[in-house]
Structures are given as C-alpha cells and as structure tokens.
C-alpha cells in the first residue's frame, strides 16, 4: 500500500497525485521498469525471420538448381546419343575399326534368340570387311531406316537382313534404337553317321541321324565341317556358305563323307574280304564299293575262303588310290588240290559247292558262324537271331538285340570244323568284336572258343556256345 509523500494520505496503487494535498508523487529509486535492449526492441518491432529467408534455405536452393541443371544436361546428352542417326554412325564406325565391343553396344540385345558373344560379333565384323559391297548396301539401308524413324517412330523394315529399329524405351525415358540382324539357321545333311559337325571352327555336337538343324547365328561367312570316324580311316568334308548369296535365313549344306572307295573283285564270290589280316565279315560278291579307305598304302586287302579245316587265300593288294579296282584271285591250284568241282559256276557267283559232300557240309557249318556275326555287324539282327536253334530262340529277342546293338564290326577266324554226325557239329574259332560306346570310344574285345551246332529241319543252327573273353581294351 502506498501513502502521500507530503501529507501521508493513503494512495491507490500507481496514483501520481495526492487527492488530499495535490502533491505530485515522485518515483522511488530502484522501482523503475528496465529499458529494453536495442536488439530486442528491433526484434519486437520487426518479428523473427522465416525459413525461406534463412541462409540454409538459400544453400539448399542453390544445390537443387545445380542438380536440376546437371540432370537436364545429362538427359539432353543421353537423348542426343540415342538418335537413329547416332546409332547408324556408331555401327559404321565399329565396322571400319573392327571393334567388337562397340558393335555389341549397337546390336539389338533384345533379340533373345541370338547369342551375341564376342566370337559371333567378330565373325560378323569380318564378314563386312571381306564383303565391302554388302557393307555399302547395309549402310544405305540404315540411312534409309534412320530417316524413316525420324518421321515415324513405329517404322520397322522387317524384310532387310540388317535394319535399324525402335524397340521400346531405355531407362523408361529414352527411345531405344538398335541395329536388328536377322538370325540364320543351317540345315545339315550327311550320308554317314555319326558325324561330328563344326560351324566356324566350333563343335556343335554329333549328328546321329542323317540330318540336323543348327542356329540361330549372326551374319557371317559360314564354314561347316563334318568329321566321320570310319572303321579304317577318318573322313572330313568341308562346305562354305555365304548367306547373302543364298538370299534366305535357312541355309542348306550337304556333307559328303563317303571318302575314298575301291571296287573289289574275286574269282570266288563267296570269299570273305580281309583287311590288314582282319575279317570284315563281308562276302566279296555282296560288296559294290568298299570304303572309306586310306589311300596312303597302309591298307592291304585279301580274299579268304574257309573250306572245312583248310583255308584258301588270294594275293594281297595294297590300296593306293580312290576308285582303285582291287582284284583278289584265289589260285585254281588250291581248288584242284581239294577236288573242288563246279569251277565255272562258282567262279563268278559262288553258287556251287564242293564235290565231296563232307567238304560241302563243313563249309556250310562254318558259314553259319560267319553269317551270324556278319549279320550282327550289319545290323541284321533278325537274320542273326534266326540262326539260333529253336531252343535258343526261346530267350527274349529284344533283350538279346539290346546286348548287341552297340556292335558294328566282328572279325571271325575259324580254326577248325568238326562234323560229329549228321545232327551235331563243333566250330572252333576266334573273334574280335568292336562296340561303339556312348563316349565315342570303341570297345575292342577278343574272344575264343567254340560253337556247338545242331541240324534242325535240314539246316545247321547255333545251339550252345563255349566262348571266353581273352582280352578287351578301348581306343
């Protein structure tokens, strides 16, 4: 409570004059309100600055402007590198410099059916280097495509082997342009099997049948090789194909792996042909042309006739040229010493037999063994099976066939024929068999022993084997 400083009259708070005596009341020391600081007064007068007026905002805004300008510049640059004209120029430059890495950048990677690897692209570039006329045609086509795409983005020349196309977007922002190349397919046929096929130096596997199709491939000069592993010599055939000359995506190649062949003759048609001392299982009268054969002098041919326990042989002839006529003549004196009859009939067709009935029987008995293994070699499985006795044919034909299907050659040498009586006989022999393994190797097995034969319904048939494996190896 306050009082008048003059008369002591009671005053209301903050009253400047005394109502009783009128004295002006003085302010007491230490009670005056403090004066505001100048900065505070300014702050109260102007108010606090906003975020958009701050220094931090100005920095952030500057960074955004710089980034936006950079992104816009990048966009414009990328757009300029992806025009049809730019892709056309890059293609031409890559061909001139034979630059596989640059070419891969402009080829249409969306062609999922094609494998665009370094080897394929290098072959593609090499094709243009070898064929400048085709390169000029391609440049003209790409220029035409670039001009059409500048007017119509949906333009697409589907007929040209090499063309410029728009195929969607890249990174969702830019039109995607690329060089589109039609794929090529190669259909190969051959006259032997199995044949290993190589295309431009790379193996594409073995043809187990007489035809197969390979691809797709980029444009290139195609070199197709076929390698056949014959029984006596390997054969290689090579064909080249220029897709532009063929004018088609589907290329056809015929590989002739016949190799060198010879004509074989003998005065005894039923004689078996021996090559380098090994029985081929083939009668000379059944051979039209024999091959493929080496013509370097490493192959010797001979005709052999088995007559009971005796063997008659012709001269040996050396193979030295393709188409050679090999005449294997068995001396007449050999027949005369064995009382061989029917010379005129036998000498060209082998239809006659020995005059002595026992010799005729032993020859027929030996021939059953020879024919059985020859039929297996030639794939005549039913004929080979029919040479078994009725009792032996009770086994499963399919199981028996499965066990011999890999076999492609049997060389039989008969050492003895014993006719026990009119119903039983024994043939002693040795056998070298050749089986083709799935790995491509050949399993060679050497056998020895004898077959017991019986006479059923007037013909000799195989009854019971007594054969052992003597050796085996792979080559």
C-alpha positions as CSV (number, residue, x, y, z in Angstrom):
1,X,0.0,0.0,0.0
2,X,1.3,3.5,-0.9
3,X,1.0,6.9,1.0
4,X,1.4,10.6,0.1
5,X,5.0,11.6,0.3
6,X,3.8,15.1,1.7
7,X,0.8,14.5,4.0
8,X,0.7,10.8,4.4
9,X,-2.7,10.3,2.8
10,X,-3.5,6.8,1.6
11,X,-3.0,6.5,-2.2
12,X,-4.2,3.9,-4.7
13,X,-1.5,1.9,-6.4
14,X,0.0,3.9,-9.3
15,X,-1.7,7.2,-8.3
16,X,0.5,10.1,-9.4
17,X,-1.2,13.0,-7.4
18,X,-2.3,13.1,-3.8
19,X,-6.1,13.7,-3.7
20,X,-5.8,15.5,-0.3
21,X,-2.9,17.9,-0.7
22,X,-2.3,17.7,-4.5
23,X,1.4,16.9,-4.2
24,X,3.0,15.1,-7.2
25,X,4.3,11.8,-6.2
26,X,8.0,11.0,-7.1
27,X,9.1,7.5,-8.2
28,X,11.1,5.6,-5.7
29,X,14.6,4.6,-6.6
30,X,15.1,1.0,-7.9
31,X,11.4,0.6,-8.8
32,X,11.5,1.9,-12.4
33,X,11.0,-0.6,-15.2
34,X,14.2,-1.6,-17.1
35,X,14.6,-0.2,-20.6
36,X,14.5,-2.8,-23.4
37,X,17.8,-3.5,-25.2
38,X,18.1,-2.1,-28.7
39,X,18.3,-5.5,-30.4
40,X,15.3,-6.8,-28.5
41,X,13.4,-3.6,-29.4
42,X,14.2,-4.3,-33.1
43,X,13.2,-7.9,-32.8
44,X,9.9,-7.0,-31.3
45,X,9.4,-4.3,-33.9
46,X,10.3,-6.5,-37.0
47,X,9.4,-10.1,-35.9
48,X,11.5,-13.4,-36.3
49,X,12.7,-14.1,-40.0
50,X,11.1,-17.1,-41.8
51,X,12.9,-20.4,-43.0
52,X,12.7,-19.3,-46.7
53,X,14.7,-16.1,-45.7
54,X,17.4,-18.1,-43.9
55,X,20.9,-18.8,-45.2
56,X,20.3,-22.6,-45.0
57,X,17.4,-22.4,-47.4
58,X,19.5,-20.3,-49.9
59,X,22.2,-23.0,-49.8
60,X,19.7,-25.8,-50.4
61,X,18.0,-23.9,-53.2
62,X,21.4,-23.4,-54.9
63,X,22.2,-27.1,-54.8
64,X,18.8,-28.0,-56.2
65,X,19.3,-25.6,-59.1
66,X,22.7,-27.0,-59.9
67,X,21.4,-30.6,-59.8
68,X,18.5,-29.8,-61.9
69,X,20.7,-28.2,-64.5
70,X,23.0,-31.2,-64.4
71,X,20.2,-33.7,-64.8
72,X,18.7,-31.7,-67.7
73,X,22.1,-31.6,-69.3
74,X,22.6,-35.3,-68.9
75,X,19.2,-36.0,-70.3
76,X,19.9,-33.9,-73.3
77,X,23.2,-35.6,-73.8
78,X,21.8,-39.1,-73.5
79,X,19.0,-38.3,-75.8
80,X,21.5,-37.0,-78.4
81,X,23.4,-40.3,-78.3
82,X,20.4,-42.4,-78.8
83,X,19.0,-40.9,-82.0
84,X,18.7,-43.2,-85.1
85,X,21.4,-41.2,-86.8
86,X,23.8,-41.7,-83.9
87,X,23.3,-45.5,-83.8
88,X,23.9,-45.6,-87.6
89,X,27.2,-43.7,-87.2
90,X,28.3,-45.9,-84.4
91,X,27.6,-49.1,-86.5
92,X,29.6,-47.8,-89.4
93,X,32.5,-46.8,-87.1
94,X,32.6,-50.2,-85.4
95,X,32.8,-52.0,-88.7
96,X,35.5,-49.7,-90.0
97,X,37.6,-50.2,-86.8
98,X,36.6,-53.9,-86.4
99,X,35.7,-53.0,-82.8
100,X,33.6,-55.9,-81.3
101,X,33.0,-54.1,-78.0
102,X,31.4,-51.1,-79.8
103,X,29.4,-53.2,-82.2
104,X,27.9,-55.1,-79.2
105,X,26.5,-51.8,-77.9
106,X,24.5,-51.1,-81.0
107,X,23.3,-54.6,-81.9
108,X,19.8,-55.3,-80.7
109,X,20.3,-57.2,-77.4
110,X,16.6,-57.8,-77.2
111,X,16.9,-60.5,-79.9
112,X,16.9,-63.2,-77.3
113,X,17.0,-66.0,-79.9
114,X,20.5,-64.9,-80.9
115,X,23.7,-65.3,-78.9
116,X,25.7,-62.1,-79.3
117,X,29.0,-63.2,-77.9
118,X,32.5,-61.9,-78.8
119,X,33.2,-64.8,-81.3
120,X,29.9,-64.2,-83.1
121,X,30.4,-60.4,-83.3
122,X,34.0,-60.8,-84.6
123,X,32.8,-63.1,-87.3
124,X,30.0,-60.6,-88.1
125,X,32.6,-57.7,-88.4
126,X,34.9,-59.9,-90.5
127,X,32.1,-60.6,-93.0
128,X,31.7,-56.9,-93.7
129,X,35.4,-56.5,-94.1
130,X,35.5,-59.3,-96.6
131,X,32.4,-58.1,-98.5
132,X,32.6,-54.3,-98.9
133,X,29.7,-54.4,-101.4
134,X,27.4,-55.9,-98.8
135,X,28.7,-53.3,-96.3
136,X,27.7,-50.5,-98.7
137,X,24.2,-52.0,-99.1
138,X,23.8,-52.2,-95.3
139,X,24.9,-48.5,-94.8
140,X,22.4,-47.4,-97.4
141,X,19.7,-49.4,-95.7
142,X,20.5,-48.0,-92.2
143,X,20.4,-44.4,-93.5
144,X,17.0,-45.0,-95.1
145,X,15.8,-46.5,-91.8
146,X,17.1,-43.6,-89.7
147,X,15.3,-41.1,-91.9
148,X,12.1,-43.1,-91.7
149,X,12.3,-43.4,-87.9
150,X,12.8,-39.6,-87.6
151,X,9.4,-39.2,-89.1
152,X,7.6,-42.3,-87.8
153,X,8.9,-43.9,-84.6
154,X,6.9,-47.0,-85.3
155,X,8.6,-47.6,-88.7
156,X,10.1,-51.2,-88.9
157,X,11.6,-52.7,-92.0
158,X,11.2,-56.4,-91.4
159,X,12.4,-57.6,-94.8
160,X,16.0,-56.3,-94.7
161,X,18.7,-58.7,-93.3
162,X,20.2,-55.8,-91.3
163,X,18.0,-52.8,-90.3
164,X,17.6,-50.0,-87.8
165,X,14.6,-50.3,-85.4
166,X,13.0,-48.7,-82.4
167,X,12.2,-51.2,-79.7
168,X,10.6,-49.6,-76.7
169,X,12.3,-47.4,-74.1
170,X,15.6,-47.4,-72.3
171,X,15.5,-46.5,-68.6
172,X,11.9,-45.5,-69.1
173,X,13.0,-42.1,-70.6
174,X,14.7,-42.6,-73.9
175,X,13.6,-44.1,-77.2
176,X,15.6,-47.3,-77.7
177,X,17.2,-47.7,-81.2
178,X,19.4,-50.6,-82.2
179,X,20.6,-52.5,-85.3
180,X,18.5,-55.5,-85.8
181,X,20.1,-58.6,-87.6
182,X,18.0,-61.5,-88.9
183,X,19.1,-64.9,-87.5
184,X,20.4,-67.6,-89.8
185,X,19.7,-71.4,-89.4
186,X,21.9,-74.1,-91.0
187,X,20.3,-77.4,-92.0
188,X,23.0,-80.1,-92.4
189,X,22.5,-83.4,-94.2
190,X,25.1,-86.2,-94.5
191,X,25.5,-89.7,-95.9
192,X,27.1,-91.3,-92.9
193,X,26.6,-91.3,-89.2
194,X,27.6,-90.4,-86.6
195,X,29.3,-87.3,-87.9
196,X,30.8,-84.5,-85.7
197,X,29.8,-81.1,-87.0
198,X,31.8,-77.9,-86.6
199,X,30.5,-74.5,-87.6
200,X,33.1,-71.7,-87.9
201,X,35.6,-73.9,-86.0
202,X,33.3,-74.7,-83.1
203,X,31.9,-78.1,-82.5
204,X,28.1,-78.3,-82.3
205,X,27.9,-82.0,-81.4
206,X,27.5,-85.3,-83.3
207,X,24.8,-86.0,-85.8
208,X,23.4,-89.4,-85.0
209,X,20.8,-89.1,-87.9
210,X,21.3,-88.1,-91.5
211,X,20.1,-84.5,-90.9
212,X,20.0,-81.8,-88.2
213,X,19.4,-78.0,-88.0
214,X,21.7,-75.6,-86.1
215,X,21.3,-72.0,-85.1
216,X,20.4,-69.2,-84.8
217,X,23.6,-67.4,-85.9
218,X,24.6,-63.8,-86.7
219,X,25.5,-63.0,-90.3
220,X,28.9,-64.4,-91.2
221,X,30.7,-66.5,-93.8
222,X,29.8,-69.9,-92.6
223,X,32.3,-72.8,-92.7
224,X,30.7,-76.1,-92.0
225,X,32.9,-79.2,-91.4
226,X,31.8,-82.8,-90.9
227,X,34.1,-85.4,-89.4
228,X,33.3,-89.1,-89.8
229,X,35.3,-91.8,-88.0
230,X,35.3,-94.7,-90.4
231,X,36.4,-98.2,-89.5
232,X,39.6,-97.9,-91.4
233,X,40.2,-94.2,-91.8
234,X,38.6,-90.8,-90.8
235,X,36.9,-88.6,-93.4
236,X,36.4,-84.9,-93.3
237,X,34.2,-82.9,-95.5
238,X,34.0,-79.0,-95.6
239,X,31.4,-76.7,-97.2
240,X,31.2,-72.9,-97.1
241,X,28.1,-70.8,-97.3
242,X,27.5,-67.0,-97.9
243,X,24.1,-66.1,-96.6
244,X,23.7,-63.1,-98.9
245,X,24.3,-65.3,-101.9
246,X,21.7,-67.8,-100.6
247,X,19.2,-65.0,-100.0
248,X,17.5,-66.9,-97.2
249,X,17.6,-67.3,-93.5
250,X,17.5,-71.0,-93.9
251,X,20.8,-72.4,-95.3
252,X,21.2,-75.9,-96.6
253,X,24.5,-77.8,-96.5
254,X,25.2,-81.4,-97.7
255,X,28.3,-83.0,-96.2
256,X,29.6,-85.9,-98.3
257,X,31.7,-88.0,-96.0
258,X,31.9,-91.0,-98.4
259,X,35.6,-90.7,-98.6
260,X,37.8,-92.7,-100.9
261,X,36.4,-96.1,-102.0
262,X,37.6,-99.0,-104.0
263,X,36.0,-101.7,-106.2
264,X,36.7,-105.3,-105.0
265,X,36.5,-108.4,-107.2
266,X,37.4,-112.0,-106.8
267,X,37.1,-115.2,-108.8
268,X,35.3,-116.7,-105.8
269,X,32.3,-114.6,-104.9
270,X,31.7,-116.4,-101.6
271,X,35.2,-115.5,-100.4
272,X,35.4,-113.2,-97.3
273,X,37.2,-109.9,-97.6
274,X,40.1,-109.5,-95.1
275,X,41.6,-106.0,-94.5
276,X,45.1,-105.9,-92.9
277,X,44.7,-109.5,-91.8
278,X,41.2,-108.9,-90.2
279,X,38.0,-110.5,-91.4
280,X,35.4,-107.8,-92.4
281,X,32.6,-110.3,-92.3
282,X,31.6,-109.4,-95.8
283,X,31.4,-111.7,-98.9
284,X,33.1,-110.2,-101.9
285,X,30.0,-110.8,-104.1
286,X,28.0,-108.6,-101.7
287,X,30.4,-105.6,-101.9
288,X,29.6,-102.9,-104.5
289,X,32.1,-100.3,-103.3
290,X,34.2,-100.6,-100.2
291,X,35.1,-97.6,-98.1
292,X,36.0,-95.2,-96.8
293,X,39.6,-96.4,-97.1
294,X,43.0,-94.8,-96.7
295,X,45.0,-94.4,-100.0
296,X,48.4,-94.0,-98.5
297,X,49.4,-97.6,-98.9
298,X,48.6,-98.6,-95.3
299,X,45.7,-100.9,-96.2
300,X,46.1,-104.4,-97.7
301,X,43.2,-106.5,-98.9
302,X,42.8,-110.2,-99.4
303,X,40.1,-112.8,-100.2
304,X,39.8,-115.8,-97.9
305,X,37.7,-119.0,-98.3
306,X,37.3,-121.4,-95.4
307,X,36.8,-125.0,-96.5
308,X,36.5,-127.3,-93.5
309,X,39.7,-127.0,-91.6
310,X,41.6,-125.6,-94.6
311,X,41.9,-122.0,-95.7
312,X,42.5,-120.7,-99.2
313,X,43.8,-117.2,-99.7
314,X,44.2,-114.8,-102.6
315,X,47.1,-112.4,-103.3
316,X,47.3,-109.3,-101.1
317,X,46.6,-106.0,-102.8
318,X,47.7,-102.6,-101.5
319,X,45.2,-99.7,-101.7
320,X,46.8,-96.6,-103.2
321,X,44.1,-94.5,-104.9
322,X,40.4,-93.6,-104.9
323,X,38.3,-95.8,-107.2
324,X,41.0,-98.4,-107.5
325,X,39.9,-101.8,-108.8
326,X,41.2,-104.5,-106.4
327,X,41.2,-108.0,-108.0
328,X,41.7,-110.7,-105.4
329,X,42.1,-114.0,-107.2
330,X,42.4,-117.3,-105.4
331,X,44.7,-119.7,-107.4
332,X,43.0,-122.5,-109.2
333,X,45.6,-125.0,-108.0
334,X,44.1,-124.6,-104.5
335,X,40.8,-125.8,-105.7
336,X,42.2,-128.7,-107.7
337,X,44.2,-130.0,-104.7
338,X,40.9,-130.1,-102.8
339,X,38.9,-131.8,-105.6
340,X,36.9,-128.6,-105.9
341,X,34.1,-129.0,-108.5
342,X,31.9,-126.7,-110.4
343,X,34.6,-124.2,-111.2
344,X,32.6,-122.4,-114.0
345,X,29.5,-121.9,-111.8
346,X,31.5,-121.0,-108.6
347,X,34.0,-118.7,-110.2
348,X,31.8,-115.6,-110.5
349,X,28.8,-116.1,-108.3
350,X,29.9,-118.7,-105.7
351,X,26.7,-120.7,-106.1
352,X,28.3,-124.2,-106.5
353,X,29.8,-126.2,-103.7
354,X,32.5,-128.8,-103.1
355,X,32.0,-132.1,-104.9
356,X,32.8,-134.0,-101.7
357,X,29.7,-134.0,-99.6
358,X,31.6,-133.9,-96.3
359,X,33.6,-130.8,-97.5
360,X,30.3,-129.2,-98.5
361,X,28.8,-129.8,-95.1
362,X,31.8,-128.5,-93.2
363,X,31.8,-125.4,-95.3
364,X,28.1,-124.8,-94.7
365,X,28.6,-125.4,-90.9
366,X,31.5,-122.8,-90.8
367,X,29.4,-120.4,-92.8
368,X,26.7,-120.4,-90.2
369,X,29.1,-118.9,-87.6
370,X,30.4,-116.4,-90.1
371,X,27.0,-115.2,-91.2
372,X,25.7,-114.9,-87.6
373,X,28.4,-112.4,-86.7
374,X,28.3,-110.7,-90.1
375,X,24.5,-110.1,-89.7
376,X,25.2,-108.5,-86.3
377,X,27.8,-106.2,-87.8
378,X,25.4,-105.1,-90.5
379,X,22.5,-104.6,-88.1
380,X,20.5,-107.5,-89.5
381,X,19.6,-108.7,-86.0
382,X,16.5,-110.7,-87.0
383,X,18.6,-112.7,-89.5
384,X,21.3,-113.3,-86.9
385,X,18.6,-114.4,-84.4
386,X,17.1,-116.9,-86.9
387,X,20.5,-118.7,-87.0
388,X,19.9,-119.9,-83.4
389,X,18.3,-123.2,-82.6
390,X,14.6,-123.4,-81.7
391,X,15.5,-123.9,-78.1
392,X,17.9,-121.0,-78.0
393,X,15.3,-118.7,-79.7
394,X,13.1,-119.1,-76.6
395,X,15.2,-116.3,-75.0
396,X,13.8,-112.7,-75.3
397,X,14.7,-111.3,-78.7
398,X,14.5,-107.7,-77.5
399,X,16.9,-108.4,-74.6
400,X,19.3,-110.2,-76.9
401,X,19.2,-107.4,-79.5
402,X,19.8,-104.7,-76.8
403,X,23.0,-106.6,-75.9
404,X,24.5,-106.4,-79.4
405,X,23.2,-103.1,-80.8
406,X,26.4,-101.2,-80.0
407,X,28.4,-103.8,-82.0
408,X,29.4,-102.6,-85.5
409,X,32.2,-105.0,-86.6
410,X,33.1,-108.6,-85.9
411,X,36.2,-110.3,-87.3
412,X,35.9,-114.1,-87.2
413,X,38.7,-116.6,-87.8
414,X,37.7,-120.2,-87.9
415,X,40.4,-122.7,-86.9
416,X,38.6,-126.0,-87.0
417,X,35.2,-127.5,-88.1
418,X,34.2,-130.9,-86.7
419,X,31.1,-132.7,-88.1
420,X,30.4,-135.1,-85.2
421,X,27.5,-136.8,-87.0
422,X,24.5,-135.8,-89.2
423,X,22.9,-133.9,-86.4
424,X,25.9,-132.4,-84.4
425,X,28.9,-130.3,-85.3
426,X,31.5,-128.1,-83.5
427,X,33.2,-125.0,-84.9
428,X,36.3,-123.7,-83.1
429,X,37.1,-120.0,-83.8
430,X,38.4,-116.7,-82.5
431,X,36.6,-113.4,-82.7
432,X,37.5,-109.7,-82.3
433,X,34.4,-107.5,-81.7
434,X,34.1,-103.7,-81.9
435,X,31.4,-101.9,-79.9
436,X,30.7,-98.1,-80.2
437,X,30.5,-96.6,-76.8
438,X,28.3,-93.5,-75.9
439,X,31.5,-91.6,-75.2
440,X,32.5,-92.0,-78.8
441,X,35.3,-94.5,-78.0
442,X,35.4,-98.0,-79.4
443,X,35.5,-101.1,-77.1
444,X,37.5,-103.8,-78.6
445,X,37.1,-107.4,-77.2
446,X,38.9,-110.6,-78.1
447,X,37.1,-113.9,-77.7
448,X,38.0,-117.5,-78.2
449,X,36.2,-120.9,-78.0
450,X,33.6,-122.8,-80.0
451,X,30.0,-123.1,-81.1
452,X,28.1,-126.3,-80.9
453,X,25.7,-126.6,-83.8
454,X,22.8,-129.0,-84.5
455,X,20.9,-129.8,-87.7
456,X,17.2,-128.7,-87.4
457,X,14.8,-129.3,-90.3
458,X,17.7,-129.8,-92.7
459,X,19.8,-126.8,-91.8
460,X,22.6,-126.2,-89.4
461,X,21.9,-123.7,-86.5
462,X,23.8,-122.4,-83.4
463,X,22.9,-124.4,-80.3
464,X,25.3,-123.9,-77.4
465,X,28.3,-121.5,-77.1
466,X,31.5,-122.3,-75.2
467,X,33.2,-118.9,-75.6
468,X,35.6,-117.0,-73.2
469,X,36.7,-113.4,-73.3
470,X,40.5,-113.3,-73.8
471,X,41.2,-109.6,-73.8
472,X,39.5,-106.1,-74.0
473,X,40.6,-102.5,-74.4
474,X,39.3,-99.1,-75.6
475,X,40.6,-97.0,-78.4
